[in-house]
Amino acid sequence: QVQLVESGGGLVQAGGSLRLSCAASNSIISTDGMAWFRQAPGKQRERVASITSTGSTNYADSVKGRFTISRNNAENTVHLQMNSLHPEDTAVYFCNDPVGDYYWGQGAQVTVSS
């Protein structure tokens, strides 16, 4: 089974940046699509970015132009560069495949202050 570990969260001011990382327990990054999701208190989990095994990306409208997803097949990691952060980006961020097929990890808390 696949284990996913997110890291890189923290507290930043509005307009700041963070880079999240996701490490997989085996070599799924090179063969499966991957995605980042987020869940804020009282809200549904939503997919914010995805990347295919060949490198094509998609983004939720709310983060287009600000977030960039990338992958490193050799390291079996996926990353999310988040720029120009807004308070509404505050959430716990999770990685998974684009349809959430793997067990969810603990996520990385991102808090953006006003």
MODELLER restraints for C-alpha pairs under 7 A, 6 or more apart:
rsr = mdl.restraints
at = mdl.atoms
rsr.add(forms.Gaussian(group=physical.xy_distance, feature=features.Distance(at['CA:2:A'], at['CA:24:A']), mean=6.76, stdev=0.5))
rsr.add(forms.Gaussian(group=physical.xy_distance, feature=features.Distance(at['CA:2:A'], at['CA:25:A']), mean=5.73, stdev=0.5))
rsr.add(forms.Gaussian(group=physical.xy_distance, feature=features.Distance(at['CA:2:A'], at['CA:26:A']), mean=6.58, stdev=0.5))
rsr.add(forms.Gaussian(group=physical.xy_distance, feature=features.Distance(at['CA:2:A'], at['CA:102:A']), mean=6.45, stdev=0.5))
rsr.add(forms.Gaussian(group=physical.xy_distance, feature=features.Distance(at['CA:3:A'], at['CA:24:A']), mean=5.79, stdev=0.5))
rsr.add(forms.Gaussian(group=physical.xy_distance, feature=features.Distance(at['CA:3:A'], at['CA:25:A']), mean=5.14, stdev=0.5))
rsr.add(forms.Gaussian(group=physical.xy_distance, feature=features.Distance(at['CA:3:A'], at['CA:103:A']), mean=6.95, stdev=0.5))
rsr.add(forms.Gaussian(group=physical.xy_distance, feature=features.Distance(at['CA:4:A'], at['CA:22:A']), mean=6.53, stdev=0.5))
rsr.add(forms.Gaussian(group=physical.xy_distance, feature=features.Distance(at['CA:4:A'], at['CA:23:A']), mean=5.74, stdev=0.5))
rsr.add(forms.Gaussian(group=physical.xy_distance, feature=features.Distance(at['CA:4:A'], at['CA:24:A']), mean=4.76, stdev=0.5))
rsr.add(forms.Gaussian(group=physical.xy_distance, feature=features.Distance(at['CA:4:A'], at['CA:25:A']), mean=6.48, stdev=0.5))
rsr.add(forms.Gaussian(group=physical.xy_distance, feature=features.Distance(at['CA:4:A'], at['CA:105:A']), mean=5.44, stdev=0.5))
rsr.add(forms.Gaussian(group=physical.xy_distance, feature=features.Distance(at['CA:5:A'], at['CA:22:A']), mean=5.45, stdev=0.5))
rsr.add(forms.Gaussian(group=physical.xy_distance, feature=features.Distance(at['CA:5:A'], at['CA:23:A']), mean=5.27, stdev=0.5))
rsr.add(forms.Gaussian(group=physical.xy_distance, feature=features.Distance(at['CA:5:A'], at['CA:24:A']), mean=6.64, stdev=0.5))
rsr.add(forms.Gaussian(group=physical.xy_distance, feature=features.Distance(at['CA:5:A'], at['CA:105:A']), mean=5.87, stdev=0.5))
rsr.add(forms.Gaussian(group=physical.xy_distance, feature=features.Distance(at['CA:6:A'], at['CA:21:A']), mean=5.67, stdev=0.5))
rsr.add(forms.Gaussian(group=physical.xy_distance, feature=features.Distance(at['CA:6:A'], at['CA:22:A']), mean=4.45, stdev=0.5))
rsr.add(forms.Gaussian(group=physical.xy_distance, feature=features.Distance(at['CA:6:A'], at['CA:23:A']), mean=6.61, stdev=0.5))
rsr.add(forms.Gaussian(group=physical.xy_distance, feature=features.Distance(at['CA:6:A'], at['CA:94:A']), mean=6.64, stdev=0.5))
rsr.add(forms.Gaussian(group=physical.xy_distance, feature=features.Distance(at['CA:6:A'], at['CA:95:A']), mean=6.94, stdev=0.5))
rsr.add(forms.Gaussian(group=physical.xy_distance, feature=features.Distance(at['CA:6:A'], at['CA:107:A']), mean=5.38, stdev=0.5))
rsr.add(forms.Gaussian(group=physical.xy_distance, feature=features.Distance(at['CA:6:A'], at['CA:108:A']), mean=5.61, stdev=0.5))
rsr.add(forms.Gaussian(group=physical.xy_distance, feature=features.Distance(at['CA:7:A'], at['CA:20:A']), mean=5.77, stdev=0.5))
rsr.add(forms.Gaussian(group=physical.xy_distance, feature=features.Distance(at['CA:7:A'], at['CA:21:A']), mean=5.26, stdev=0.5))
rsr.add(forms.Gaussian(group=physical.xy_distance, feature=features.Distance(at['CA:7:A'], at['CA:22:A']), mean=6.41, stdev=0.5))
rsr.add(forms.Gaussian(group=physical.xy_distance, feature=features.Distance(at['CA:7:A'], at['CA:108:A']), mean=5.64, stdev=0.5))
rsr.add(forms.Gaussian(group=physical.xy_distance, feature=features.Distance(at['CA:8:A'], at['CA:19:A']), mean=6.01, stdev=0.5))
rsr.add(forms.Gaussian(group=physical.xy_distance, feature=features.Distance(at['CA:8:A'], at['CA:20:A']), mean=4.54, stdev=0.5))
rsr.add(forms.Gaussian(group=physical.xy_distance, feature=features.Distance(at['CA:8:A'], at['CA:21:A']), mean=6.08, stdev=0.5))
rsr.add(forms.Gaussian(group=physical.xy_distance, feature=features.Distance(at['CA:8:A'], at['CA:108:A']), mean=6.79, stdev=0.5))
rsr.add(forms.Gaussian(group=physical.xy_distance, feature=features.Distance(at['CA:9:A'], at['CA:20:A']), mean=6.24, stdev=0.5))
rsr.add(forms.Gaussian(group=physical.xy_distance, feature=features.Distance(at['CA:9:A'], at['CA:108:A']), mean=5.02, stdev=0.5))
rsr.add(forms.Gaussian(group=physical.xy_distance, feature=features.Distance(at['CA:9:A'], at['CA:109:A']), mean=5.15, stdev=0.5))
rsr.add(forms.Gaussian(group=physical.xy_distance, feature=features.Distance(at['CA:9:A'], at['CA:110:A']), mean=4.99, stdev=0.5))
rsr.add(forms.Gaussian(group=physical.xy_distance, feature=features.Distance(at['CA:10:A'], at['CA:109:A']), mean=6.22, stdev=0.5))
rsr.add(forms.Gaussian(group=physical.xy_distance, feature=features.Distance(at['CA:10:A'], at['CA:110:A']), mean=5.16, stdev=0.5))
rsr.add(forms.Gaussian(group=physical.xy_distance, feature=features.Distance(at['CA:10:A'], at['CA:111:A']), mean=6.21, stdev=0.5))
rsr.add(forms.Gaussian(group=physical.xy_distance, feature=features.Distance(at['CA:11:A'], at['CA:110:A']), mean=6.17, stdev=0.5))
rsr.add(forms.Gaussian(group=physical.xy_distance, feature=features.Distance(at['CA:11:A'], at['CA:111:A']), mean=4.74, stdev=0.5))
rsr.add(forms.Gaussian(group=physical.xy_distance, feature=features.Distance(at['CA:11:A'], at['CA:112:A']), mean=5.89, stdev=0.5))
rsr.add(forms.Gaussian(group=physical.xy_distance, feature=features.Distance(at['CA:12:A'], at['CA:111:A']), mean=6.37, stdev=0.5))
rsr.add(forms.Gaussian(group=physical.xy_distance, feature=features.Distance(at['CA:12:A'], at['CA:112:A']), mean=5.02, stdev=0.5))
rsr.add(forms.Gaussian(group=physical.xy_distance, feature=features.Distance(at['CA:12:A'], at['CA:113:A']), mean=6.24, stdev=0.5))
rsr.add(forms.Gaussian(group=physical.xy_distance, feature=features.Distance(at['CA:13:A'], at['CA:112:A']), mean=5.35, stdev=0.5))
rsr.add(forms.Gaussian(group=physical.xy_distance, feature=features.Distance(at['CA:13:A'], at['CA:113:A']), mean=4.75, stdev=0.5))
rsr.add(forms.Gaussian(group=physical.xy_distance, feature=features.Distance(at['CA:13:A'], at['CA:114:A']), mean=6.21, stdev=0.5))
rsr.add(forms.Gaussian(group=physical.xy_distance, feature=features.Distance(at['CA:14:A'], at['CA:84:A']), mean=6.96, stdev=0.5))
rsr.add(forms.Gaussian(group=physical.xy_distance, feature=features.Distance(at['CA:14:A'], at['CA:85:A']), mean=5.36, stdev=0.5))
rsr.add(forms.Gaussian(group=physical.xy_distance, feature=features.Distance(at['CA:14:A'], at['CA:86:A']), mean=5.15, stdev=0.5))
rsr.add(forms.Gaussian(group=physical.xy_distance, feature=features.Distance(at['CA:14:A'], at['CA:87:A']), mean=6.22, stdev=0.5))
rsr.add(forms.Gaussian(group=physical.xy_distance, feature=features.Distance(at['CA:14:A'], at['CA:112:A']), mean=5.71, stdev=0.5))
rsr.add(forms.Gaussian(group=physical.xy_distance, feature=features.Distance(at['CA:14:A'], at['CA:113:A']), mean=5.70, stdev=0.5))
rsr.add(forms.Gaussian(group=physical.xy_distance, feature=features.Distance(at['CA:14:A'], at['CA:114:A']), mean=5.50, stdev=0.5))
rsr.add(forms.Gaussian(group=physical.xy_distance, feature=features.Distance(at['CA:15:A'], at['CA:84:A']), mean=4.14, stdev=0.5))
rsr.add(forms.Gaussian(group=physical.xy_distance, feature=features.Distance(at['CA:15:A'], at['CA:85:A']), mean=4.87, stdev=0.5))
rsr.add(forms.Gaussian(group=physical.xy_distance, feature=features.Distance(at['CA:15:A'], at['CA:86:A']), mean=6.47, stdev=0.5))
rsr.add(forms.Gaussian(group=physical.xy_distance, feature=features.Distance(at['CA:16:A'], at['CA:83:A']), mean=6.18, stdev=0.5))
rsr.add(forms.Gaussian(group=physical.xy_distance, feature=features.Distance(at['CA:16:A'], at['CA:84:A']), mean=5.47, stdev=0.5))
rsr.add(forms.Gaussian(group=physical.xy_distance, feature=features.Distance(at['CA:16:A'], at['CA:85:A']), mean=5.54, stdev=0.5))
rsr.add(forms.Gaussian(group=physical.xy_distance, feature=features.Distance(at['CA:17:A'], at['CA:82:A']), mean=5.39, stdev=0.5))
rsr.add(forms.Gaussian(group=physical.xy_distance, feature=features.Distance(at['CA:17:A'], at['CA:83:A']), mean=4.41, stdev=0.5))
rsr.add(forms.Gaussian(group=physical.xy_distance, feature=features.Distance(at['CA:17:A'], at['CA:84:A']), mean=6.20, stdev=0.5))
rsr.add(forms.Gaussian(group=physical.xy_distance, feature=features.Distance(at['CA:17:A'], at['CA:85:A']), mean=6.21, stdev=0.5))
rsr.add(forms.Gaussian(group=physical.xy_distance, feature=features.Distance(at['CA:18:A'], at['CA:81:A']), mean=6.19, stdev=0.5))
rsr.add(forms.Gaussian(group=physical.xy_distance, feature=features.Distance(at['CA:18:A'], at['CA:82:A']), mean=5.24, stdev=0.5))
rsr.add(forms.Gaussian(group=physical.xy_distance, feature=features.Distance(at['CA:18:A'], at['CA:83:A']), mean=6.74, stdev=0.5))
rsr.add(forms.Gaussian(group=physical.xy_distance, feature=features.Distance(at['CA:19:A'], at['CA:79:A']), mean=6.90, stdev=0.5))
rsr.add(forms.Gaussian(group=physical.xy_distance, feature=features.Distance(at['CA:19:A'], at['CA:80:A']), mean=5.60, stdev=0.5))
rsr.add(forms.Gaussian(group=physical.xy_distance, feature=features.Distance(at['CA:19:A'], at['CA:81:A']), mean=4.42, stdev=0.5))
rsr.add(forms.Gaussian(group=physical.xy_distance, feature=features.Distance(at['CA:19:A'], at['CA:82:A']), mean=5.93, stdev=0.5))
rsr.add(forms.Gaussian(group=physical.xy_distance, feature=features.Distance(at['CA:20:A'], at['CA:79:A']), mean=5.45, stdev=0.5))
rsr.add(forms.Gaussian(group=physical.xy_distance, feature=features.Distance(at['CA:20:A'], at['CA:80:A']), mean=5.00, stdev=0.5))
rsr.add(forms.Gaussian(group=physical.xy_distance, feature=features.Distance(at['CA:20:A'], at['CA:81:A']), mean=6.41, stdev=0.5))
rsr.add(forms.Gaussian(group=physical.xy_distance, feature=features.Distance(at['CA:21:A'], at['CA:77:A']), mean=6.85, stdev=0.5))
rsr.add(forms.Gaussian(group=physical.xy_distance, feature=features.Distance(at['CA:21:A'], at['CA:78:A']), mean=5.89, stdev=0.5))
rsr.add(forms.Gaussian(group=physical.xy_distance, feature=features.Distance(at['CA:21:A'], at['CA:79:A']), mean=4.46, stdev=0.5))
rsr.add(forms.Gaussian(group=physical.xy_distance, feature=features.Distance(at['CA:21:A'], at['CA:80:A']), mean=6.53, stdev=0.5))
rsr.add(forms.Gaussian(group=physical.xy_distance, feature=features.Distance(at['CA:22:A'], at['CA:77:A']), mean=5.41, stdev=0.5))
rsr.add(forms.Gaussian(group=physical.xy_distance, feature=features.Distance(at['CA:22:A'], at['CA:78:A']), mean=5.16, stdev=0.5))
rsr.add(forms.Gaussian(group=physical.xy_distance, feature=features.Distance(at['CA:22:A'], at['CA:79:A']), mean=6.13, stdev=0.5))
rsr.add(forms.Gaussian(group=physical.xy_distance, feature=features.Distance(at['CA:22:A'], at['CA:95:A']), mean=6.40, stdev=0.5))
rsr.add(forms.Gaussian(group=physical.xy_distance, feature=features.Distance(at['CA:23:A'], at['CA:76:A']), mean=6.28, stdev=0.5))
rsr.add(forms.Gaussian(group=physical.xy_distance, feature=features.Distance(at['CA:23:A'], at['CA:77:A']), mean=4.66, stdev=0.5))
rsr.add(forms.Gaussian(group=physical.xy_distance, feature=features.Distance(at['CA:23:A'], at['CA:78:A']), mean=6.81, stdev=0.5))
rsr.add(forms.Gaussian(group=physical.xy_distance, feature=features.Distance(at['CA:24:A'], at['CA:76:A']), mean=5.98, stdev=0.5))
rsr.add(forms.Gaussian(group=physical.xy_distance, feature=features.Distance(at['CA:24:A'], at['CA:77:A']), mean=6.28, stdev=0.5))
rsr.add(forms.Gaussian(group=physical.xy_distance, feature=features.Distance(at['CA:27:A'], at['CA:76:A']), mean=5.83, stdev=0.5))
rsr.add(forms.Gaussian(group=physical.xy_distance, feature=features.Distance(at['CA:29:A'], at['CA:73:A']), mean=5.70, stdev=0.5))
rsr.add(forms.Gaussian(group=physical.xy_distance, feature=features.Distance(at['CA:29:A'], at['CA:76:A']), mean=5.36, stdev=0.5))
rsr.add(forms.Gaussian(group=physical.xy_distance, feature=features.Distance(at['CA:29:A'], at['CA:77:A']), mean=6.62, stdev=0.5))
rsr.add(forms.Gaussian(group=physical.xy_distance, feature=features.Distance(at['CA:30:A'], at['CA:53:A']), mean=5.93, stdev=0.5))
rsr.add(forms.Gaussian(group=physical.xy_distance, feature=features.Distance(at['CA:30:A'], at['CA:73:A']), mean=5.08, stdev=0.5))
rsr.add(forms.Gaussian(group=physical.xy_distance, feature=features.Distance(at['CA:31:A'], at['CA:53:A']), mean=5.57, stdev=0.5))
rsr.add(forms.Gaussian(group=physical.xy_distance, feature=features.Distance(at['CA:32:A'], at['CA:52:A']), mean=6.85, stdev=0.5))
rsr.add(forms.Gaussian(group=physical.xy_distance, feature=features.Distance(at['CA:32:A'], at['CA:53:A']), mean=5.37, stdev=0.5))
rsr.add(forms.Gaussian(group=physical.xy_distance, feature=features.Distance(at['CA:33:A'], at['CA:51:A']), mean=5.60, stdev=0.5))
rsr.add(forms.Gaussian(group=physical.xy_distance, feature=features.Distance(at['CA:33:A'], at['CA:52:A']), mean=4.12, stdev=0.5))
rsr.add(forms.Gaussian(group=physical.xy_distance, feature=features.Distance(at['CA:33:A'], at['CA:53:A']), mean=4.95, stdev=0.5))
rsr.add(forms.Gaussian(group=physical.xy_distance, feature=features.Distance(at['CA:33:A'], at['CA:97:A']), mean=5.67, stdev=0.5))
rsr.add(forms.Gaussian(group=physical.xy_distance, feature=features.Distance(at['CA:33:A'], at['CA:98:A']), mean=6.30, stdev=0.5))
rsr.add(forms.Gaussian(group=physical.xy_distance, feature=features.Distance(at['CA:34:A'], at['CA:50:A']), mean=5.63, stdev=0.5))
rsr.add(forms.Gaussian(group=physical.xy_distance, feature=features.Distance(at['CA:34:A'], at['CA:51:A']), mean=5.42, stdev=0.5))
rsr.add(forms.Gaussian(group=physical.xy_distance, feature=features.Distance(at['CA:34:A'], at['CA:52:A']), mean=6.46, stdev=0.5))
rsr.add(forms.Gaussian(group=physical.xy_distance, feature=features.Distance(at['CA:34:A'], at['CA:96:A']), mean=5.80, stdev=0.5))
rsr.add(forms.Gaussian(group=physical.xy_distance, feature=features.Distance(at['CA:34:A'], at['CA:97:A']), mean=4.21, stdev=0.5))
rsr.add(forms.Gaussian(group=physical.xy_distance, feature=features.Distance(at['CA:34:A'], at['CA:98:A']), mean=5.47, stdev=0.5))
rsr.add(forms.Gaussian(group=physical.xy_distance, feature=features.Distance(at['CA:35:A'], at['CA:49:A']), mean=5.48, stdev=0.5))
rsr.add(forms.Gaussian(group=physical.xy_distance, feature=features.Distance(at['CA:35:A'], at['CA:50:A']), mean=3.95, stdev=0.5))
rsr.add(forms.Gaussian(group=physical.xy_distance, feature=features.Distance(at['CA:35:A'], at['CA:51:A']), mean=6.16, stdev=0.5))
rsr.add(forms.Gaussian(group=physical.xy_distance, feature=features.Distance(at['CA:35:A'], at['CA:95:A']), mean=5.65, stdev=0.5))
rsr.add(forms.Gaussian(group=physical.xy_distance, feature=features.Distance(at['CA:35:A'], at['CA:96:A']), mean=5.49, stdev=0.5))
rsr.add(forms.Gaussian(group=physical.xy_distance, feature=features.Distance(at['CA:35:A'], at['CA:97:A']), mean=5.38, stdev=0.5))
rsr.add(forms.Gaussian(group=physical.xy_distance, feature=features.Distance(at['CA:35:A'], at['CA:98:A']), mean=4.97, stdev=0.5))
rsr.add(forms.Gaussian(group=physical.xy_distance, feature=features.Distance(at['CA:36:A'], at['CA:47:A']), mean=5.97, stdev=0.5))
rsr.add(forms.Gaussian(group=physical.xy_distance, feature=features.Distance(at['CA:36:A'], at['CA:48:A']), mean=5.82, stdev=0.5))
rsr.add(forms.Gaussian(group=physical.xy_distance, feature=features.Distance(at['CA:36:A'], at['CA:49:A']), mean=5.29, stdev=0.5))
rsr.add(forms.Gaussian(group=physical.xy_distance, feature=features.Distance(at['CA:36:A'], at['CA:50:A']), mean=6.33, stdev=0.5))
rsr.add(forms.Gaussian(group=physical.xy_distance, feature=features.Distance(at['CA:36:A'], at['CA:93:A']), mean=6.80, stdev=0.5))
rsr.add(forms.Gaussian(group=physical.xy_distance, feature=features.Distance(at['CA:36:A'], at['CA:94:A']), mean=5.64, stdev=0.5))
rsr.add(forms.Gaussian(group=physical.xy_distance, feature=features.Distance(at['CA:36:A'], at['CA:95:A']), mean=4.50, stdev=0.5))
rsr.add(forms.Gaussian(group=physical.xy_distance, feature=features.Distance(at['CA:36:A'], at['CA:96:A']), mean=6.50, stdev=0.5))
rsr.add(forms.Gaussian(group=physical.xy_distance, feature=features.Distance(at['CA:37:A'], at['CA:45:A']), mean=6.55, stdev=0.5))
rsr.add(forms.Gaussian(group=physical.xy_distance, feature=features.Distance(at['CA:37:A'], at['CA:46:A']), mean=5.37, stdev=0.5))
rsr.add(forms.Gaussian(group=physical.xy_distance, feature=features.Distance(at['CA:37:A'], at['CA:47:A']), mean=4.17, stdev=0.5))
rsr.add(forms.Gaussian(group=physical.xy_distance, feature=features.Distance(at['CA:37:A'], at['CA:48:A']), mean=5.44, stdev=0.5))
rsr.add(forms.Gaussian(group=physical.xy_distance, feature=features.Distance(at['CA:37:A'], at['CA:93:A']), mean=5.61, stdev=0.5))
rsr.add(forms.Gaussian(group=physical.xy_distance, feature=features.Distance(at['CA:37:A'], at['CA:94:A']), mean=5.05, stdev=0.5))
rsr.add(forms.Gaussian(group=physical.xy_distance, feature=features.Distance(at['CA:37:A'], at['CA:95:A']), mean=6.08, stdev=0.5))
rsr.add(forms.Gaussian(group=physical.xy_distance, feature=features.Distance(at['CA:38:A'], at['CA:45:A']), mean=5.57, stdev=0.5))
rsr.add(forms.Gaussian(group=physical.xy_distance, feature=features.Distance(at['CA:38:A'], at['CA:46:A']), mean=5.52, stdev=0.5))
rsr.add(forms.Gaussian(group=physical.xy_distance, feature=features.Distance(at['CA:38:A'], at['CA:47:A']), mean=6.51, stdev=0.5))
rsr.add(forms.Gaussian(group=physical.xy_distance, feature=features.Distance(at['CA:38:A'], at['CA:48:A']), mean=6.98, stdev=0.5))
rsr.add(forms.Gaussian(group=physical.xy_distance, feature=features.Distance(at['CA:38:A'], at['CA:91:A']), mean=5.82, stdev=0.5))
rsr.add(forms.Gaussian(group=physical.xy_distance, feature=features.Distance(at['CA:38:A'], at['CA:92:A']), mean=5.42, stdev=0.5))
rsr.add(forms.Gaussian(group=physical.xy_distance, feature=features.Distance(at['CA:38:A'], at['CA:93:A']), mean=4.26, stdev=0.5))
rsr.add(forms.Gaussian(group=physical.xy_distance, feature=features.Distance(at['CA:38:A'], at['CA:94:A']), mean=5.95, stdev=0.5))
rsr.add(forms.Gaussian(group=physical.xy_distance, feature=features.Distance(at['CA:39:A'], at['CA:45:A']), mean=4.39, stdev=0.5))
rsr.add(forms.Gaussian(group=physical.xy_distance, feature=features.Distance(at['CA:39:A'], at['CA:46:A']), mean=6.40, stdev=0.5))
rsr.add(forms.Gaussian(group=physical.xy_distance, feature=features.Distance(at['CA:39:A'], at['CA:91:A']), mean=5.23, stdev=0.5))
rsr.add(forms.Gaussian(group=physical.xy_distance, feature=features.Distance(at['CA:39:A'], at['CA:92:A']), mean=5.36, stdev=0.5))
rsr.add(forms.Gaussian(group=physical.xy_distance, feature=features.Distance(at['CA:39:A'], at['CA:93:A']), mean=6.60, stdev=0.5))
rsr.add(forms.Gaussian(group=physical.xy_distance, feature=features.Distance(at['CA:40:A'], at['CA:90:A']), mean=6.62, stdev=0.5))
rsr.add(forms.Gaussian(group=physical.xy_distance, feature=features.Distance(at['CA:40:A'], at['CA:91:A']), mean=4.29, stdev=0.5))
rsr.add(forms.Gaussian(group=physical.xy_distance, feature=features.Distance(at['CA:40:A'], at['CA:92:A']), mean=6.37, stdev=0.5))
rsr.add(forms.Gaussian(group=physical.xy_distance, feature=features.Distance(at['CA:48:A'], at['CA:59:A']), mean=5.57, stdev=0.5))
rsr.add(forms.Gaussian(group=physical.xy_distance, feature=features.Distance(at['CA:48:A'], at['CA:60:A']), mean=4.85, stdev=0.5))
rsr.add(forms.Gaussian(group=physical.xy_distance, feature=features.Distance(at['CA:48:A'], at['CA:63:A']), mean=6.88, stdev=0.5))
rsr.add(forms.Gaussian(group=physical.xy_distance, feature=features.Distance(at['CA:49:A'], at['CA:58:A']), mean=5.59, stdev=0.5))
rsr.add(forms.Gaussian(group=physical.xy_distance, feature=features.Distance(at['CA:49:A'], at['CA:59:A']), mean=4.38, stdev=0.5))
rsr.add(forms.Gaussian(group=physical.xy_distance, feature=features.Distance(at['CA:49:A'], at['CA:60:A']), mean=6.29, stdev=0.5))
rsr.add(forms.Gaussian(group=physical.xy_distance, feature=features.Distance(at['CA:49:A'], at['CA:69:A']), mean=6.41, stdev=0.5))
rsr.add(forms.Gaussian(group=physical.xy_distance, feature=features.Distance(at['CA:50:A'], at['CA:57:A']), mean=5.52, stdev=0.5))
rsr.add(forms.Gaussian(group=physical.xy_distance, feature=features.Distance(at['CA:50:A'], at['CA:58:A']), mean=5.27, stdev=0.5))
rsr.add(forms.Gaussian(group=physical.xy_distance, feature=features.Distance(at['CA:50:A'], at['CA:59:A']), mean=6.58, stdev=0.5))
rsr.add(forms.Gaussian(group=physical.xy_distance, feature=features.Distance(at['CA:50:A'], at['CA:69:A']), mean=6.83, stdev=0.5))
rsr.add(forms.Gaussian(group=physical.xy_distance, feature=features.Distance(at['CA:50:A'], at['CA:98:A']), mean=6.24, stdev=0.5))
rsr.add(forms.Gaussian(group=physical.xy_distance, feature=features.Distance(at['CA:51:A'], at['CA:57:A']), mean=4.38, stdev=0.5))
rsr.add(forms.Gaussian(group=physical.xy_distance, feature=features.Distance(at['CA:51:A'], at['CA:58:A']), mean=6.57, stdev=0.5))
rsr.add(forms.Gaussian(group=physical.xy_distance, feature=features.Distance(at['CA:51:A'], at['CA:69:A']), mean=6.81, stdev=0.5))
rsr.add(forms.Gaussian(group=physical.xy_distance, feature=features.Distance(at['CA:66:A'], at['CA:82:A']), mean=6.10, stdev=0.5))
rsr.add(forms.Gaussian(group=physical.xy_distance, feature=features.Distance(at['CA:66:A'], at['CA:83:A']), mean=5.11, stdev=0.5))
rsr.add(forms.Gaussian(group=physical.xy_distance, feature=features.Distance(at['CA:66:A'], at['CA:84:A']), mean=6.10, stdev=0.5))
rsr.add(forms.Gaussian(group=physical.xy_distance, feature=features.Distance(at['CA:67:A'], at['CA:80:A']), mean=6.67, stdev=0.5))
rsr.add(forms.Gaussian(group=physical.xy_distance, feature=features.Distance(at['CA:67:A'], at['CA:81:A']), mean=5.49, stdev=0.5))
rsr.add(forms.Gaussian(group=physical.xy_distance, feature=features.Distance(at['CA:67:A'], at['CA:82:A']), mean=4.52, stdev=0.5))
rsr.add(forms.Gaussian(group=physical.xy_distance, feature=features.Distance(at['CA:67:A'], at['CA:83:A']), mean=6.07, stdev=0.5))
rsr.add(forms.Gaussian(group=physical.xy_distance, feature=features.Distance(at['CA:68:A'], at['CA:80:A']), mean=5.61, stdev=0.5))
rsr.add(forms.Gaussian(group=physical.xy_distance, feature=features.Distance(at['CA:68:A'], at['CA:81:A']), mean=5.05, stdev=0.5))
rsr.add(forms.Gaussian(group=physical.xy_distance, feature=features.Distance(at['CA:68:A'], at['CA:82:A']), mean=6.65, stdev=0.5))
rsr.add(forms.Gaussian(group=physical.xy_distance, feature=features.Distance(at['CA:69:A'], at['CA:79:A']), mean=5.65, stdev=0.5))
rsr.add(forms.Gaussian(group=physical.xy_distance, feature=features.Distance(at['CA:69:A'], at['CA:80:A']), mean=4.56, stdev=0.5))
rsr.add(forms.Gaussian(group=physical.xy_distance, feature=features.Distance(at['CA:69:A'], at['CA:81:A']), mean=6.41, stdev=0.5))
rsr.add(forms.Gaussian(group=physical.xy_distance, feature=features.Distance(at['CA:70:A'], at['CA:78:A']), mean=5.72, stdev=0.5))
rsr.add(forms.Gaussian(group=physical.xy_distance, feature=features.Distance(at['CA:70:A'], at['CA:79:A']), mean=5.24, stdev=0.5))
rsr.add(forms.Gaussian(group=physical.xy_distance, feature=features.Distance(at['CA:70:A'], at['CA:80:A']), mean=6.53, stdev=0.5))
rsr.add(forms.Gaussian(group=physical.xy_distance, feature=features.Distance(at['CA:71:A'], at['CA:77:A']), mean=5.81, stdev=0.5))
rsr.add(forms.Gaussian(group=physical.xy_distance, feature=features.Distance(at['CA:71:A'], at['CA:78:A']), mean=4.19, stdev=0.5))
rsr.add(forms.Gaussian(group=physical.xy_distance, feature=features.Distance(at['CA:71:A'], at['CA:79:A']), mean=6.07, stdev=0.5))
rsr.add(forms.Gaussian(group=physical.xy_distance, feature=features.Distance(at['CA:72:A'], at['CA:78:A']), mean=6.18, stdev=0.5))
rsr.add(forms.Gaussian(group=physical.xy_distance, feature=features.Distance(at['CA:85:A'], at['CA:112:A']), mean=6.79, stdev=0.5))
rsr.add(forms.Gaussian(group=physical.xy_distance, feature=features.Distance(at['CA:86:A'], at['CA:112:A']), mean=6.29, stdev=0.5))
rsr.add(forms.Gaussian(group=physical.xy_distance, feature=features.Distance(at['CA:87:A'], at['CA:112:A']), mean=4.70, stdev=0.5))
rsr.add(forms.Gaussian(group=physical.xy_distance, feature=features.Distance(at['CA:87:A'], at['CA:113:A']), mean=5.76, stdev=0.5))
rsr.add(forms.Gaussian(group=physical.xy_distance, feature=features.Distance(at['CA:87:A'], at['CA:114:A']), mean=6.16, stdev=0.5))
rsr.add(forms.Gaussian(group=physical.xy_distance, feature=features.Distance(at['CA:89:A'], at['CA:112:A']), mean=6.77, stdev=0.5))
rsr.add(forms.Gaussian(group=physical.xy_distance, feature=features.Distance(at['CA:90:A'], at['CA:110:A']), mean=5.35, stdev=0.5))
rsr.add(forms.Gaussian(group=physical.xy_distance, feature=features.Distance(at['CA:90:A'], at['CA:111:A']), mean=4.60, stdev=0.5))
rsr.add(forms.Gaussian(group=physical.xy_distance, feature=features.Distance(at['CA:90:A'], at['CA:112:A']), mean=5.49, stdev=0.5))
rsr.add(forms.Gaussian(group=physical.xy_distance, feature=features.Distance(at['CA:91:A'], at['CA:109:A']), mean=6.12, stdev=0.5))
rsr.add(forms.Gaussian(group=physical.xy_distance, feature=features.Distance(at['CA:91:A'], at['CA:110:A']), mean=5.53, stdev=0.5))
rsr.add(forms.Gaussian(group=physical.xy_distance, feature=features.Distance(at['CA:91:A'], at['CA:111:A']), mean=6.66, stdev=0.5))
rsr.add(forms.Gaussian(group=physical.xy_distance, feature=features.Distance(at['CA:92:A'], at['CA:107:A']), mean=5.75, stdev=0.5))
rsr.add(forms.Gaussian(group=physical.xy_distance, feature=features.Distance(at['CA:92:A'], at['CA:108:A']), mean=5.35, stdev=0.5))
rsr.add(forms.Gaussian(group=physical.xy_distance, feature=features.Distance(at['CA:92:A'], at['CA:109:A']), mean=4.40, stdev=0.5))
rsr.add(forms.Gaussian(group=physical.xy_distance, feature=features.Distance(at['CA:92:A'], at['CA:110:A']), mean=6.00, stdev=0.5))
rsr.add(forms.Gaussian(group=physical.xy_distance, feature=features.Distance(at['CA:93:A'], at['CA:107:A']), mean=5.18, stdev=0.5))
rsr.add(forms.Gaussian(group=physical.xy_distance, feature=features.Distance(at['CA:93:A'], at['CA:108:A']), mean=5.10, stdev=0.5))
rsr.add(forms.Gaussian(group=physical.xy_distance, feature=features.Distance(at['CA:93:A'], at['CA:109:A']), mean=6.30, stdev=0.5))
rsr.add(forms.Gaussian(group=physical.xy_distance, feature=features.Distance(at['CA:94:A'], at['CA:105:A']), mean=6.79, stdev=0.5))
rsr.add(forms.Gaussian(group=physical.xy_distance, feature=features.Distance(at['CA:94:A'], at['CA:107:A']), mean=4.58, stdev=0.5))
rsr.add(forms.Gaussian(group=physical.xy_distance, feature=features.Distance(at['CA:94:A'], at['CA:108:A']), mean=6.62, stdev=0.5))
rsr.add(forms.Gaussian(group=physical.xy_distance, feature=features.Distance(at['CA:96:A'], at['CA:102:A']), mean=6.14, stdev=0.5))
rsr.add(forms.Gaussian(group=physical.xy_distance, feature=features.Distance(at['CA:96:A'], at['CA:104:A']), mean=6.99, stdev=0.5))
